[in-house]
């Protein structure tokens, strides 16, 4: 029996203890195979031969990349399986992990169910709902052959100027901690007694989850994306690190480091936080993955002195590097650093053991290929009903009527004629926000779903006339005799730094549009946004009702479920709603906090 055959008797044995399988496999790996496992590359540049010959450990489809743009889930599964076969054809046959940013549904895919973004889920405070959503997302991701989801974001957003505010469940650490239950939906529920910090994936219907971005990304100065969080260690631990304790208890398999810095030191270079705290003190046994091209950001200008960037990140504790394009240089530099002794083989072995542990836990050695029986789950009725439930539970009623005791909602389904206006009334892309089909999102019918206008037309009585006018002029109101108006306005889609915003006004002259309608017709305003926006007191006085609908996703019927009274409003603000920009940052525990609406505010119709 050859050495390789002897090895395979252990690491390919599904009945052998995982740690024995890891030890056996690592003992027979070359340096090139180990470094290959630490490398995650982009589909755009990957070739099956490179995956095979370099023993590449992981692949990714970045947001908005063109390959498979209009493909069906089965097309995606074919592609993933093709690269998986290349990985299995390598000397040791180590399976590939394929990852994607399915942050509110399998959002790259046309026709997938798009759930409310995390800020909306935070408004529900419903841990069970989050878990059920995680399980649904896992099924739609696995249907496409993908094993690894870069979610959830467990940042505690302390400033709505941050372009990733909507990826956070709340400004309140306890709410974020509660909503980490989404991990047990994505990965499955670990059994009683499962060791804290040890990765867990229940089976083929689940995905490898990723808690991100470690740590403090929601607390940067002025809410600047990739900025600097200035705080004591005690505050960092109390506010921003606490949700990771829950993630580790739930068996999260991977943690992504943050682009941001803590007190001037970039997290991707932070040995104390990544190794001493996360791995050693907290006992995390999965792997730490870098963010997209994050190593390039460890030097100025970006991407320069790359060898030093690799040295710094790997020694700090990064195990797998998301190096989408320049992977051959990464492999060359890391190989040189190990051969020169600047990075110890023990650090490489630690990284590879962690990566293999997740692969073994996820069952990839036994079931490396996609499960085509799951294809019908993508965008299925059951998942869309779940998303609709999430929408109606996330809506926060901020105003209901101009006079006490005389509520404006619920609306009358049999009203004679209603006006529907605004940029967001009939735009599915705006309704879903960023990270939908494309990294930055887009406008229009970019996927399958129900807009607010669609939902209104479905639910009103047969004799009700619905007049849609995105930008109504004074002439639009003449002789129309509207019973009431519904105006939907809000933000255009954005993601990450593109969304950083120091003004937070309602775009597209939203305030002026609201005012123009509300001074002529009783008006319900539905605000579609990833965060609190400026609402001037004079404008708030003009409107009859105001709803914060966040970024609800594809299921607009969840909105009409509530505004017409079939369900009660349940949402509560996950963030403090500021009166003026000059108050920011403003959080509920601030002694001088004087918000427009406090954290936890939310009216009911009854």
C-alpha positions as CSV (number, residue, x, y, z in Angstrom):
1,X,0.0,0.0,0.0
2,X,1.4,3.4,-1.0
3,X,1.7,6.3,1.5
4,X,-1.2,8.1,-0.2
5,X,-3.4,5.0,0.1
6,X,-2.5,4.6,3.8
7,X,-3.4,8.3,4.4
8,X,-6.7,8.0,2.6
9,X,-7.7,5.2,4.8
10,X,-8.0,7.8,7.6
11,X,-8.9,11.2,6.2
12,X,-11.4,9.8,3.7
13,X,-13.0,7.6,6.4
14,X,-16.3,9.3,7.4
15,X,-16.4,7.2,10.6
16,X,-13.0,8.4,11.8
17,X,-12.9,11.3,14.4
18,X,-12.6,14.6,12.6
19,X,-9.4,15.6,14.5
20,X,-7.8,12.4,13.4
21,X,-8.8,13.0,9.8
22,X,-7.4,16.5,10.0
23,X,-4.0,15.4,11.5
24,X,-3.7,12.6,8.9
25,X,-4.4,14.8,5.9
26,X,-2.1,17.7,7.0
27,X,0.7,15.2,7.6
28,X,0.7,14.2,3.9
29,X,0.3,17.7,2.4
30,X,3.0,19.6,0.6
31,X,3.6,23.3,1.3
32,X,2.0,24.1,-2.1
33,X,-1.1,22.1,-1.2
34,X,-1.4,23.8,2.2
35,X,-1.1,27.3,0.7
36,X,-3.5,26.4,-2.0
37,X,-6.1,25.5,0.7
38,X,-5.6,29.0,2.2
39,X,-6.5,30.7,-1.1
40,X,-9.9,31.8,-2.2
41,X,-10.2,32.9,-5.8
42,X,-12.9,34.5,-8.1
43,X,-14.9,32.7,-10.6
44,X,-14.0,35.3,-13.2
45,X,-10.4,34.3,-13.3
46,X,-10.5,30.7,-12.1
47,X,-9.7,27.8,-14.3
48,X,-10.4,24.1,-13.5
49,X,-6.7,23.4,-14.1
50,X,-5.5,26.0,-11.6
51,X,-8.0,24.7,-9.0
52,X,-6.7,21.2,-9.5
53,X,-3.0,21.9,-9.9
54,X,-2.7,24.5,-7.1
55,X,-5.1,22.6,-4.7
56,X,-7.2,25.8,-4.4
57,X,-9.3,25.6,-1.2
58,X,-12.1,28.0,-2.0
59,X,-13.8,30.0,-4.7
60,X,-16.1,33.0,-4.6
61,X,-18.6,34.8,-6.9
62,X,-18.2,38.5,-6.0
63,X,-21.2,40.8,-6.1
64,X,-22.2,41.9,-9.6
65,X,-19.7,39.9,-11.6
66,X,-20.8,39.0,-15.1
67,X,-20.4,35.2,-15.2
68,X,-23.8,33.4,-14.9
69,X,-25.6,36.7,-14.6
70,X,-28.8,35.4,-16.2
71,X,-28.2,31.8,-15.3
72,X,-30.7,29.5,-13.5
73,X,-29.8,27.8,-10.2
74,X,-29.1,24.6,-12.1
75,X,-26.7,26.5,-14.3
76,X,-24.9,27.7,-11.2
77,X,-24.9,24.2,-9.8
78,X,-23.3,22.9,-13.0
79,X,-20.5,25.5,-12.8
80,X,-19.8,24.8,-9.1
81,X,-19.8,21.1,-9.7
82,X,-17.4,21.5,-12.6
83,X,-14.9,23.3,-10.4
84,X,-15.5,20.9,-7.6
85,X,-14.6,18.0,-9.9
86,X,-11.3,19.8,-10.6
87,X,-10.6,20.0,-6.9
88,X,-11.4,16.3,-6.4
89,X,-9.0,15.5,-9.3
90,X,-6.1,17.0,-7.4
91,X,-3.6,14.6,-5.8
92,X,-5.3,14.5,-2.4
93,X,-8.9,15.2,-3.7
94,X,-9.7,17.9,-1.1
95,X,-13.1,19.4,-1.9
96,X,-13.6,23.0,-2.6
97,X,-15.7,25.5,-0.6
98,X,-17.7,27.8,-2.9
99,X,-18.8,31.1,-1.2
100,X,-21.3,33.9,-2.0
101,X,-22.8,36.9,-0.2
102,X,-26.3,35.7,0.3
103,X,-27.0,38.4,2.9
104,X,-30.8,38.7,2.6
105,X,-31.6,35.7,0.6
106,X,-29.7,34.1,-2.3
107,X,-29.7,37.7,-3.6
108,X,-27.4,37.2,-6.6
109,X,-29.9,34.9,-8.3
110,X,-32.8,36.0,-10.4
111,X,-36.0,34.6,-8.9
112,X,-34.7,34.0,-5.4
113,X,-36.6,35.0,-2.3
114,X,-35.3,38.4,-1.1
115,X,-35.9,38.9,2.6
116,X,-35.8,42.2,4.5
117,X,-32.3,43.4,5.2
118,X,-31.0,43.0,8.7
119,X,-32.1,46.3,10.0
120,X,-35.7,45.3,9.2
121,X,-35.2,42.0,10.9
122,X,-33.8,43.8,13.9
123,X,-37.1,45.8,14.1
124,X,-39.0,42.5,14.5
125,X,-36.9,41.4,17.6
126,X,-38.0,37.9,16.5
127,X,-35.2,35.3,17.0
128,X,-37.4,32.5,15.8
129,X,-38.2,34.4,12.6
130,X,-34.5,35.0,12.0
131,X,-33.8,31.3,12.5
132,X,-36.5,30.3,10.0
133,X,-35.2,32.8,7.5
134,X,-31.7,31.4,7.9
135,X,-32.9,27.9,7.1
136,X,-34.8,29.1,4.0
137,X,-31.7,31.0,2.7
138,X,-29.6,27.9,3.3
139,X,-31.8,25.9,1.1
140,X,-31.9,28.4,-1.7
141,X,-28.1,28.7,-1.6
142,X,-27.4,25.0,-1.5
143,X,-29.8,24.5,-4.4
144,X,-27.3,26.3,-6.5
145,X,-24.4,24.1,-5.4
146,X,-22.9,26.7,-3.1
147,X,-21.7,25.8,0.4
148,X,-20.6,29.0,2.1
149,X,-22.6,32.1,2.9
150,X,-20.8,35.3,4.0
151,X,-23.5,36.0,6.5
152,X,-24.6,37.2,9.0
153,X,-23.2,40.6,9.6
154,X,-23.4,41.0,13.4
155,X,-22.1,44.6,13.5
156,X,-23.6,46.9,16.1
157,X,-24.2,50.1,14.1
158,X,-23.7,53.2,16.2
159,X,-24.1,55.8,13.4
160,X,-26.6,55.7,10.5
161,X,-24.1,57.6,8.3
162,X,-22.4,54.3,7.8
163,X,-23.1,52.8,4.4
164,X,-23.6,49.4,5.8
165,X,-26.1,50.4,8.5
166,X,-28.8,48.2,6.9
167,X,-26.5,45.2,7.3
168,X,-26.7,45.6,11.1
169,X,-29.6,44.4,13.1
170,X,-29.5,47.3,15.6
171,X,-27.5,49.9,17.5
172,X,-28.3,47.8,20.6
173,X,-25.9,45.0,21.4
174,X,-28.6,42.9,23.0
175,X,-30.9,43.0,20.0
176,X,-27.9,42.0,17.7
177,X,-27.1,39.1,20.1
178,X,-30.7,37.9,20.0
179,X,-30.8,37.9,16.2
180,X,-27.7,35.8,15.8
181,X,-30.2,32.9,15.9
182,X,-30.1,33.2,12.1
183,X,-26.8,31.2,12.3
184,X,-28.7,28.2,13.7
185,X,-31.0,28.5,10.7
186,X,-28.1,28.7,8.2
187,X,-26.0,26.0,9.8
188,X,-28.5,24.0,11.9
189,X,-28.9,23.8,15.6
190,X,-25.9,22.3,17.4
191,X,-26.7,19.4,19.8
192,X,-26.6,19.9,23.5
193,X,-23.1,19.8,24.8
194,X,-21.5,20.9,21.5
195,X,-18.2,22.5,22.4
196,X,-18.2,26.3,22.3
197,X,-16.2,27.7,19.4
198,X,-16.2,24.4,17.4
199,X,-17.7,24.7,14.0
200,X,-21.0,23.0,13.2
201,X,-23.0,22.3,10.1
202,X,-26.0,19.9,10.4
203,X,-26.2,18.5,6.9
204,X,-26.6,19.0,3.2
205,X,-29.5,21.4,3.6
206,X,-27.3,23.8,5.5
207,X,-24.5,26.2,4.7
208,X,-21.3,27.3,6.3
209,X,-22.0,30.6,7.9
210,X,-19.7,33.5,8.5
211,X,-20.0,36.0,11.4
212,X,-18.7,39.4,10.2
213,X,-16.9,41.8,10.4
214,X,-14.6,41.2,13.4
215,X,-14.7,43.6,15.1
216,X,-16.0,47.1,15.7
217,X,-17.0,47.9,12.1
218,X,-20.2,49.5,13.2
219,X,-18.5,51.9,15.6
220,X,-16.2,53.9,13.3
221,X,-15.7,57.6,13.6
222,X,-18.5,59.4,11.8
223,X,-19.8,56.1,10.5
224,X,-17.1,56.0,7.8
225,X,-16.9,52.6,6.1
226,X,-13.5,50.9,6.5
227,X,-12.8,53.7,9.1
228,X,-11.4,53.8,12.6
229,X,-13.2,52.7,15.8
230,X,-11.8,54.7,18.7
231,X,-12.6,53.0,22.0
232,X,-11.3,51.3,25.0
233,X,-11.0,47.5,24.9
234,X,-13.8,47.3,27.5
235,X,-16.2,49.2,25.3
236,X,-15.1,47.2,22.2
237,X,-15.8,44.0,24.1
238,X,-19.0,45.2,25.6
239,X,-20.6,46.8,22.6
240,X,-19.1,45.1,19.5
241,X,-17.6,41.8,20.5
242,X,-20.4,40.5,22.6
243,X,-22.5,39.2,19.6
244,X,-19.6,37.0,18.6
245,X,-19.9,35.1,21.9
246,X,-23.4,34.0,20.8
247,X,-22.1,33.2,17.3
248,X,-19.4,30.9,18.8
249,X,-22.0,29.3,21.1
250,X,-24.1,28.5,18.0
251,X,-21.2,26.8,16.2
252,X,-20.4,29.5,13.6
253,X,-17.9,28.0,11.3
254,X,-16.1,31.0,10.0
255,X,-15.4,34.6,11.0
256,X,-14.5,37.4,8.6
257,X,-12.1,40.1,9.6
258,X,-13.1,43.8,9.2
259,X,-11.7,46.3,6.8
260,X,-11.9,48.8,9.6
261,X,-9.3,49.7,12.3
262,X,-9.4,49.7,16.1
263,X,-7.5,52.7,17.5
264,X,-5.5,53.1,14.3
265,X,-4.6,49.4,13.8
266,X,-6.2,47.6,10.9
267,X,-8.1,44.5,11.9
268,X,-6.5,42.4,9.2
269,X,-3.2,43.1,10.9
270,X,-4.4,42.8,14.5
271,X,-2.7,39.7,16.1
272,X,-4.1,40.6,19.5
273,X,-7.8,40.6,18.4
274,X,-7.6,37.9,15.8
275,X,-5.4,35.4,17.6
276,X,-5.0,36.3,21.3
277,X,-8.7,37.1,21.7
278,X,-10.8,35.4,19.1
279,X,-8.9,32.2,18.8
280,X,-7.2,31.8,22.1
281,X,-9.4,33.5,24.7
282,X,-12.8,32.9,23.0
283,X,-11.8,29.4,21.7
284,X,-12.8,29.8,18.1
285,X,-11.8,26.6,16.2
286,X,-13.2,27.5,12.7
287,X,-11.2,29.6,10.3
288,X,-10.8,33.4,9.9
289,X,-11.3,34.7,6.4
290,X,-10.2,38.0,5.0
291,X,-12.5,40.4,3.3
292,X,-12.4,41.0,-0.5
293,X,-8.9,42.2,-1.5
294,X,-8.4,43.2,2.2
295,X,-4.7,42.5,2.2
296,X,-4.2,45.2,-0.5
297,X,-5.5,47.7,2.0
298,X,-2.6,47.0,4.4
299,X,-0.3,49.2,2.4
300,X,-0.4,52.7,0.8
301,X,-0.9,52.9,-2.1
302,X,-3.3,50.0,-2.0
303,X,-1.7,46.8,-3.3
304,X,1.9,47.9,-3.0
305,X,4.5,45.9,-1.1
306,X,2.2,42.9,-1.3
307,X,4.6,40.5,0.2
308,X,4.6,42.5,3.4
309,X,0.8,42.6,3.4
310,X,0.8,38.8,3.2
311,X,3.3,38.5,6.0
312,X,1.3,40.9,8.2
313,X,-2.1,39.3,7.7
314,X,-1.1,35.7,8.0
315,X,1.0,36.2,11.1
316,X,-1.9,38.2,12.6
317,X,-4.2,35.2,12.3
318,X,-5.9,35.3,8.9
319,X,-6.4,31.7,7.7
320,X,-8.0,31.9,4.3
321,X,-7.4,34.9,2.1
322,X,-10.0,36.2,-0.3
323,X,-7.6,37.1,-3.0
324,X,-10.0,37.2,-6.0
325,X,-7.6,38.0,-8.8
326,X,-3.9,38.1,-7.9
327,X,-3.9,34.6,-6.4
328,X,-0.7,33.5,-8.1
329,X,1.2,36.3,-6.6
330,X,-0.3,35.6,-3.2
331,X,0.7,31.9,-3.5
332,X,4.2,32.9,-4.6
333,X,4.7,35.5,-1.8
334,X,3.4,33.2,0.9
335,X,5.5,30.3,-0.3
336,X,8.6,32.6,-0.2
337,X,7.7,33.9,3.3
338,X,7.5,30.3,4.7
339,X,10.6,29.2,3.0
340,X,12.5,32.2,4.4
341,X,11.2,31.5,7.9
342,X,9.4,34.8,8.2
343,X,6.1,32.8,8.6
344,X,6.4,29.7,10.6
345,X,5.1,26.3,9.3
346,X,3.2,26.0,12.5
347,X,1.1,29.1,11.5
348,X,0.4,27.5,8.1
349,X,-0.6,24.2,9.6
350,X,-2.9,26.0,12.1
351,X,-4.6,27.8,9.2
352,X,-5.0,24.6,7.1
353,X,-6.2,22.5,10.1
354,X,-9.0,25.1,10.7
355,X,-10.0,25.1,7.0
356,X,-10.1,21.4,6.8
357,X,-12.0,21.2,10.1
358,X,-14.8,23.2,8.5
359,X,-14.8,21.1,5.4
360,X,-15.0,17.9,7.4
361,X,-17.7,19.3,9.6
362,X,-19.7,20.4,6.6
363,X,-19.6,16.9,5.1
364,X,-17.9,18.0,1.9
365,X,-15.7,15.0,1.7
366,X,-18.7,12.8,1.7
367,X,-21.1,15.0,-0.3
368,X,-19.0,17.4,-2.5
369,X,-21.5,17.9,-5.3
370,X,-24.8,19.9,-5.5
371,X,-28.1,18.3,-4.5
372,X,-30.4,18.9,-7.5
373,X,-33.5,17.9,-5.4
374,X,-33.3,21.3,-3.8
375,X,-33.7,23.3,-7.0
376,X,-37.5,23.8,-6.6
377,X,-36.9,25.6,-3.3
378,X,-35.5,28.7,-5.0
379,X,-38.2,31.4,-4.8
380,X,-40.8,28.8,-3.7
381,X,-44.2,29.9,-2.2
382,X,-43.3,28.8,1.3
383,X,-40.2,31.0,1.3
384,X,-42.1,34.0,-0.1
385,X,-44.7,33.6,2.6
386,X,-42.0,33.6,5.2
387,X,-40.5,36.8,3.6
388,X,-44.0,38.4,3.6
389,X,-44.3,37.6,7.3
390,X,-40.9,39.2,7.9
391,X,-42.0,42.3,6.1
392,X,-45.2,42.8,8.1
393,X,-43.4,42.2,11.4
394,X,-40.6,44.6,10.5
395,X,-42.8,47.7,9.7
396,X,-42.5,50.4,12.3
397,X,-45.5,52.8,12.6
398,X,-44.1,56.2,13.5
399,X,-47.3,58.3,13.2
400,X,-51.0,57.4,12.9
401,X,-53.3,60.4,12.6
402,X,-53.0,64.1,13.2
403,X,-55.3,64.1,16.2
404,X,-55.3,61.9,19.3
405,X,-58.0,59.3,19.3
406,X,-58.5,59.6,15.5
407,X,-56.1,57.1,13.8
408,X,-55.5,57.3,10.1
409,X,-54.7,53.6,9.7
410,X,-55.9,51.0,8.9
411,X,-56.9,52.1,5.4
412,X,-60.2,51.4,3.8
413,X,-59.9,48.7,1.1
414,X,-63.1,50.0,-0.5
415,X,-62.1,53.6,-0.8
416,X,-63.4,55.1,-4.1
417,X,-60.2,56.5,-5.5
418,X,-56.6,56.5,-4.1
419,X,-53.4,58.1,-5.4
420,X,-50.2,56.2,-5.3
421,X,-47.1,58.3,-5.8
422,X,-43.3,58.4,-5.2
423,X,-40.1,56.9,-6.5
424,X,-40.4,53.7,-4.5
425,X,-44.1,52.8,-5.1
426,X,-43.4,50.6,-8.1
427,X,-39.6,49.8,-8.1
428,X,-38.7,46.4,-6.9
429,X,-34.9,47.1,-7.0
430,X,-35.3,50.1,-4.8
431,X,-37.5,48.0,-2.5
432,X,-34.8,45.4,-2.1
433,X,-31.8,47.7,-1.8
434,X,-28.1,46.9,-2.1
435,X,-26.8,43.4,-2.4
436,X,-29.6,42.4,-4.8
437,X,-28.6,40.8,-8.1
438,X,-25.6,43.2,-8.0
439,X,-23.3,44.5,-5.4
440,X,-24.8,48.0,-5.4
441,X,-28.3,46.8,-6.3
442,X,-30.2,48.4,-9.1
443,X,-33.6,49.8,-10.0
444,X,-36.6,48.3,-11.8
445,X,-37.8,44.7,-12.2
446,X,-34.4,43.2,-11.5
447,X,-36.0,40.0,-10.1
448,X,-39.3,38.3,-9.3
449,X,-41.4,40.0,-6.7
450,X,-44.3,42.3,-5.7
451,X,-43.9,46.0,-5.5
452,X,-46.0,48.2,-3.2
453,X,-48.2,49.2,-6.1
454,X,-48.6,45.6,-7.2
455,X,-49.7,44.7,-3.7
456,X,-52.2,47.6,-3.5
457,X,-53.8,46.6,-6.7
458,X,-54.1,43.0,-5.5
459,X,-55.8,43.9,-2.2
460,X,-58.2,46.8,-2.8
461,X,-61.8,46.3,-3.5
462,X,-63.2,45.8,-7.1
463,X,-64.7,49.3,-7.2
464,X,-61.6,51.1,-5.9
465,X,-59.7,53.0,-8.5
466,X,-55.9,53.1,-8.0
467,X,-54.2,56.1,-9.8
468,X,-50.4,55.8,-10.0
469,X,-48.5,58.9,-10.7
470,X,-44.8,58.8,-9.6
471,X,-44.4,62.6,-9.6
472,X,-47.9,64.1,-9.4
473,X,-48.3,67.8,-10.5
474,X,-50.9,70.2,-9.2
475,X,-53.0,69.3,-12.2
476,X,-53.0,65.7,-11.1
477,X,-55.1,66.6,-8.1
478,X,-57.7,68.6,-10.0
479,X,-61.2,67.1,-9.9
480,X,-59.8,63.7,-8.9
481,X,-61.5,63.6,-5.5
482,X,-59.0,61.2,-3.9
483,X,-59.9,59.4,-0.7
484,X,-56.3,59.3,0.4
485,X,-52.8,59.1,-1.0
486,X,-49.9,56.6,-0.4
487,X,-46.5,58.1,-1.1
488,X,-43.5,55.7,-1.1
489,X,-40.1,57.4,-1.1
490,X,-36.7,56.6,0.1
491,X,-33.1,55.8,-0.7
492,X,-31.7,54.4,-4.0
493,X,-29.7,51.2,-3.5
494,X,-26.1,51.3,-2.3
495,X,-23.6,49.1,-0.6
496,X,-20.5,49.7,1.6
497,X,-18.6,52.9,1.1
498,X,-20.9,54.1,-1.7
499,X,-23.6,54.4,0.9
500,X,-21.6,56.5,3.4
501,X,-23.8,59.6,3.8
502,X,-23.2,62.7,5.9
503,X,-26.5,64.4,5.1
504,X,-29.2,61.6,5.2
505,X,-31.9,63.6,3.5
506,X,-34.6,61.8,1.6
507,X,-33.3,61.5,-2.0
508,X,-35.1,62.5,-5.2
509,X,-36.6,65.5,-3.4
510,X,-38.6,63.2,-1.3
511,X,-39.6,65.7,1.3
512,X,-40.9,68.1,-1.3
513,X,-42.9,65.4,-3.0
514,X,-44.4,64.3,0.3
515,X,-45.3,67.9,1.2
516,X,-46.9,68.5,-2.2
517,X,-49.2,65.6,-1.8
518,X,-49.9,65.9,1.9
519,X,-51.0,69.5,1.7
520,X,-53.8,68.4,-0.7
521,X,-54.8,64.9,0.3
522,X,-54.7,62.9,3.5
523,X,-51.5,61.0,3.1
524,X,-49.7,57.8,4.3
525,X,-46.0,58.0,3.8
526,X,-44.0,54.7,3.4
527,X,-40.3,55.3,3.8
528,X,-38.0,52.8,2.2
529,X,-34.5,53.1,3.6
530,X,-31.6,51.3,5.2
531,X,-31.5,53.7,8.1
532,X,-33.2,56.6,9.8
533,X,-33.3,59.7,7.5
534,X,-33.9,63.4,8.2
535,X,-37.6,64.1,8.8
536,X,-38.2,67.8,9.5
537,X,-40.9,68.7,12.1
538,X,-43.0,70.6,9.6
539,X,-43.1,67.6,7.3
540,X,-44.0,65.2,10.1
541,X,-46.9,67.5,11.0
542,X,-48.2,67.5,7.4
543,X,-48.5,63.8,6.9
544,X,-51.3,61.7,8.4
545,X,-49.3,58.5,8.9
546,X,-45.7,57.5,8.6
547,X,-44.2,54.0,8.3
548,X,-40.5,53.0,8.4
549,X,-40.5,50.0,6.0
550,X,-36.7,49.7,5.8
551,X,-35.6,47.6,2.8
552,X,-38.3,45.0,2.7
553,X,-37.3,42.8,-0.3
554,X,-39.5,41.2,-2.8
555,X,-42.7,40.6,-0.9
556,X,-44.6,43.9,-1.0
557,X,-47.8,42.2,0.2
558,X,-46.3,42.3,3.7
559,X,-46.9,46.0,3.6
560,X,-50.5,45.9,2.5
561,X,-51.2,43.1,5.1
562,X,-50.6,45.7,7.8
563,X,-51.7,49.0,6.4
564,X,-55.1,47.6,5.6
565,X,-55.5,46.1,9.0
566,X,-55.3,42.3,8.4
567,X,-52.3,42.3,10.8
568,X,-51.2,44.6,13.6
569,X,-48.0,46.6,13.5
570,X,-45.4,44.8,15.5
571,X,-42.1,46.5,14.5
572,X,-40.1,48.6,17.0
573,X,-37.2,50.9,16.0
574,X,-33.9,49.1,16.0
575,X,-32.1,52.4,16.0
576,X,-32.6,55.8,17.6
577,X,-34.2,58.2,15.1
578,X,-32.3,61.5,15.3
579,X,-33.8,64.9,15.0
580,X,-30.9,66.5,13.2
581,X,-27.6,65.4,11.7
582,X,-25.7,67.5,14.3
583,X,-26.8,65.0,17.0
584,X,-25.0,62.1,15.4
585,X,-23.8,59.7,16.7
586,X,-26.8,59.3,19.0
587,X,-27.6,56.2,20.9
588,X,-30.2,55.2,23.4
589,X,-27.8,55.2,26.4
590,X,-26.6,58.7,25.8
591,X,-27.6,60.9,28.7
592,X,-28.3,63.9,26.5
593,X,-30.2,61.8,23.9
594,X,-33.2,63.8,22.6
595,X,-34.4,61.8,19.6
596,X,-37.2,62.3,17.2
597,X,-38.2,58.7,18.0
598,X,-36.3,56.6,20.6
599,X,-34.9,53.2,20.2
600,X,-37.8,50.7,20.6
601,X,-40.5,53.2,19.5
602,X,-43.4,51.9,17.5
603,X,-47.2,52.5,17.4
604,X,-50.0,50.1,16.9
605,X,-53.3,50.8,15.2
606,X,-55.3,49.5,18.2
